[in-house]
Amino acid sequence: MQVDYEETQGFRIVQARTEAGYPTAASFARDVGCGESQLWKYENNRRKPGPEILARMSELTPRSVYWIITGRERGDAPSYAERAPTSPEAA
């Protein structure tokens, strides 16, 4: 299944970086604490950043970790009750 790049975590990382006003990927990578080649892999969906990198990206940009991962803001997420499977007895 082909996924549109604009719906990927890598795209959201690029979007968060540009919204934060970073002129280059190199400056963002430096502040995040990873190498420029590693950031390239994140932005191009070759690797997924770990929790520490995600947290740092969130601290440096106007975007939450949740948004970077899912593309949704917290209030947009379905509640547990909305996404919980119903029991066979309830059907």
TACORHU-V671664 format. One record per backbone hydrogen bond with DSSP energy under -0.5 kcal/mol. NH is the residue of the N-H (numbers start at 1). CO is the residue of the C=O. E is the energy in kcal/mol with one decimal. If there is no record, write none. Layout:
BEGIN
nh->[NH,NH]
co->[CO,CO]
e->[E,E]
END
This chain:
BEGIN
nh->[7,8,12,13,14,15,16,17,18,19,20,21,22,23,28,29,30,31,32,33,34,39,40,41,42,43,44,45,46,47,54,55,56,57,58,59,60,61,68,69,70,71,76,77,77,83,84,90,91]
co->[4,5,8,9,10,11,12,13,14,15,16,18,17,21,24,25,26,27,28,29,29,35,36,37,38,39,40,42,41,41,50,51,52,53,54,55,56,57,64,65,66,67,73,73,74,79,80,87,87]
e->[-2.5,-2.0,-1.9,-2.1,-2.0,-2.7,-2.8,-2.5,-2.6,-2.6,-1.7,-1.2,-1.9,-0.5,-1.4,-3.0,-2.2,-1.9,-2.7,-2.2,-2.3,-2.3,-2.2,-1.8,-1.9,-3.1,-1.7,-1.4,-3.1,-1.4,-2.5,-2.5,-2.1,-2.7,-2.3,-2.1,-1.7,-0.9,-2.3,-2.4,-2.9,-2.4,-1.7,-0.6,-1.3,-1.6,-2.1,-0.8,-0.9]
END
